[in-house]
Amino acid sequence: MTSAAVPFLATTASGTAAEVIDHPLLRAPFSAGARMCPGNKIANFELLTMVAQLVQDWEFELEDASITSLLDIPYHQGTTVQPQPMPKFVFRKRRPATA
C-alpha cells in the first residue's frame, strides 16, 4: 500500500437514497446490458407461470377485511417498501369446475 491512498467514504460515493433506488440496474433483477444473465427470460417465464398457476388453483384474500387498498397498509421505507406488520392472507383451494 502507498501512503497516498485515500480512504473510502461510502457517504460521498453512494449518492442520495433517491439516486440509488432509481438506478436502472437496480430495477432489473438480472442486471442489464452486455453482462445480463442469459437465463433471465426463462426465469421470468417460470415465475409468471408459477403465479398464474397459483391464481388458477387458489382463492386468496386478506384476513383483515378493513384493508380495502394499499394505502390502508402501514409500511416501512428501507431499501424496499415493506409492510409493517405484514398483512395475513387466507388461501382456499378452488373447487374444480363441474360440467
N, C-alpha and C positions, 0 to 999 in steps of 0.2 A: 504494500500500500504506500501511497505517497502522502506527504504531509499536506499537499494542496487539495486533497479530497474534500468535497463539500458534503455535509451530512444531508440525508434525505429528509425532507419535511413534507409529510403527507398533506398538510393543510394547504401548502402552496401548489401542489401538483394535481390535486383531485378536482378542483373547481367547486362550484356550488352544488347543492343537492339536486336542483332542477337540471343542471347541465349533465350530471351523472345519470339521472333517471331517464332523461330524454336522449341519451346517446343511442344512435341507431344499432350498434352491435349488441347492446343490452336488451333490446326489444325482441331480437330474433334468438331463440334458444339454441340454434345450431350455428351461430356466427353468420358471416356474410362474406361475399367476395370470393377470391381465388382459394381461400382456405376453408370454405364452407364444408360442413360434414357431408360426405357423399350419400349417407343414408337418411338425410333429413326428410325427403319426400315419403319414404317408406315409413319412417317413424310417425310422421304427421298423419298418414293414411291409417296406420294401425290405431292411433289414438282416436281419430274420427270414427273408425269402425267400432271401437270399444264403447264410446259414448252413445253411438246410435243403437247398439245392442242393449245397453242399459236402459235407454229411454223406451225401447220397444218392449222389454221384458218386465220393467218395474214402474210402478207409480210412486212418486215421491212428493212430499210436501213438508213444509216447516212445521215443527211441533208447536211453536208459538204462533197462534192464529192472529195475534195483534200485529205481526210483521206483515205489512202489505207492500212495501217497496224497499229498495236497497237503502234508502235514506233512513229507514227505521232501525237499521242495524248499527250499533256503535262499533267504531273501528279505531285501530292504531296505525298511524302512518310511520313506517320504518322504511327499509329498502323496498318493501312491498306493502300494500294496504292489507291489513289483517283484521278480521272481525274480532272484537273483544267483548264478550266471550263468543266463541264460535256457535252460531245457531245450531240447534239439533234438528235433524231430519228424520222423518218417518218414511220407511220404504215398505211397500206392499207389492208382492208378486202379482203381476197382471194375470187375469184368467184367460185361458186360451179362447179364441173366438169359436163360437158354436155355429154350425151350418144350419 
